[in-house]
Every structure is written in structure tokens, then in C-alpha cells.
């Protein structure tokens, strides 16, 4: 059913492939720098942290935790 109606293609991909104007983000405004510094080099190498995230306070306990679900 998904293939028949081409549901495996996202709306964003459809728009871009049909020459809809778009702008890629240049900076992120939500993730703390510890998290963004881990993820952005892998997924968004050109993206920068916005100035507002540089002052985010630490979270009590641990700022960054990896969890594995078995």
C-alpha cells in the first residue's frame, strides 16, 4: 500500500524534488552544546550552535546519558 501511494517519500522530499523553494537551517537553537557537539558532526556538519544555547544551565545529575533498549 505504501509503495502504491508512494508513502515512503516524505512531504519535504516531494517539495524539494518538485523545485519548491527551501532554505537549509544554518544554526540550531534547542540542543545543549554537549548534545549538539556529539550529533551535529555526524548528521549536520555545517550547522552551528546559536548563541542562546551557549548559556544553557547544566542538568542536575548528568547532562547527557546514553540508553540502550533490549
JOSUL-V878586 format. One record per residue. N is the residue number from 1. RES is the residue in one letter. SS is DSSP state (2 for helix, 1 for strand, 0 for the rest). PSI is psi in whole degrees, 0 to 359 (NA if undefined). BURIAL is + if it has 24 or more other C-alpha atoms within 12 Angstrom, else -. Layout:
[[N/RES/SS/PSI/BURIAL] [N/RES/SS/PSI/BURIAL]]
//
This chain:
[[1/X/0/317/-] [2/X/0/318/-] [3/X/0/320/-] [4/X/0/320/-] [5/X/0/8/-] [6/X/0/44/-] [7/X/0/350/-] [8/X/0/353/-] [9/X/0/123/-] [10/X/0/161/-] [11/X/2/318/-] [12/X/2/318/-] [13/X/2/320/-] [14/X/2/316/-] [15/X/2/313/-] [16/X/2/317/-] [17/X/2/337/-] [18/X/0/22/-] [19/X/0/31/-] [20/X/0/135/-] [21/X/0/139/-] [22/X/0/162/-] [23/X/0/130/-] [24/X/0/144/-] [25/X/0/143/-] [26/X/0/339/-] [27/X/1/151/-] [28/X/1/146/+] [29/X/0/11/-] [30/X/0/320/-] [31/X/0/141/+] [32/X/0/152/+] [33/X/2/329/+] [34/X/2/320/-] [35/X/2/312/-] [36/X/2/325/+] [37/X/2/337/-] [38/X/2/320/-] [39/X/2/320/-] [40/X/2/321/-] [41/X/2/333/-] [42/X/2/312/-] [43/X/2/327/-] [44/X/0/71/-] [45/X/0/335/-] [46/X/0/350/-] [47/X/0/146/-] [48/X/1/161/+] [49/X/1/136/+] [50/X/0/158/-] [51/X/2/332/-] [52/X/2/334/-] [53/X/2/346/-] [54/X/2/336/-] [55/X/2/13/-] [56/X/0/134/-] [57/X/0/158/-] [58/X/0/152/-] [59/X/0/136/-] [60/X/0/130/-] [61/X/0/262/-] [62/X/0/139/-] [63/X/0/332/-] [64/X/0/122/-] [65/X/0/132/-] [66/X/0/136/-] [67/X/0/143/-] [68/X/0/128/-] [69/X/0/126/-] [70/X/0/NA/-]]
//
